[in-house]
Amino acid sequence: MDNEIEKQLIEESKTNPQSFERLYIKYYEQILKFVYKRVESLDDTKRYYIHRFYKSIK
């Protein structure tokens, strides 16, 4: 995904959940790994990630 398409998806995701879903799918694994390295608990990582995801779509 190039930067222009990604910027467009970010803007669209503010009003279109399908655009947000594409970004979520693209970055899910990277973000999960990043958080896991810091908390070292898969359960805590998933809870944190779900919480942050929920806040981002509100």
Secondary structure, DSSP 8 states (H G I E B T S, - for coil): --HHHHHHHHHHHTT-HHHHHHHHHHHHHHHHHHHHHHH--HHHHHHHHHHHHHHHH-
